[in-house]
């Protein structure tokens, strides 16, 4: 029997039974290998995006080394707020450096395939200009952190008439002379012109936890429409109607105290604290079944953050209900889970003390 089968193998003659066994073996091997192959494909896609971000990070530092003010970049690619896309914003800064080769500025797997501000270009400069800009490489689907594009809010100091521990130092508040919604998104209301290397190197916050750039979210995250945010809109807290961005004249003493004392867990209108509104970032990648986002940090590393509840956003700690258990509408966040924990990402307001004498 054995000899007969061996001779059939050598002669290339197989019975139906032989073929069925062979087919079953192949299926078994494929079933065993499938999770591994899928995992490898996921990792390859995530790695390609991470390599993009690392390359961009290297150019940020190159820009800082050649810029008189040590700026990593000069703002966000936003036609209305920052200017023409081939002159203003981090994309223009990097393309102008003329690196060879220019790192890929787009994540190939993000369904948010471009920035919403291209609609502004079409409206202000025409469709042909928008098309040419994209052809010349002024195109991305990565969204800047508010720190990268705006660095810090404009701060004014009022005389402090109270008797607390800030007496004689004055009380800082958000000085926002330009009318815009949200106020801190406008460069005229910030110290901006882009984050400086000097401010990072002298900050009380580790560069390893300062976010610079991440996978974009579509502005309507649920619809996965292609238009994405140019930058995150800045500090905000939760009020009865949902997320409320930091308004002009907002007092910031409590914020400074909370950041110094490391108790910036959440931000509500009741406690007067602020966290970064990070809804401009999405989680387009999949890793072990979780939606994840790649984030370039200020130390040049790329970190992976998980959208644990699959609501399409990365929550820095905003609550979705008030202290009485009443749901707060319109935050977009599904629950109170902090997916961007303070240990891994700083989402406060101040990389530098707002106090003239320094309290950090
Ligand atoms: Zn990506």
Boltz pocket constraint, residues with backbone or C-beta under 6 A from the ligand:
constraints:
  - pocket:
      binder: B
      contacts: [[A, 45], [A, 49], [A, 50], [A, 107], [A, 108], [A, 109], [A, 110], [A, 215], [A, 284], [A, 285], [A, 294]]
      max_distance: 6.0
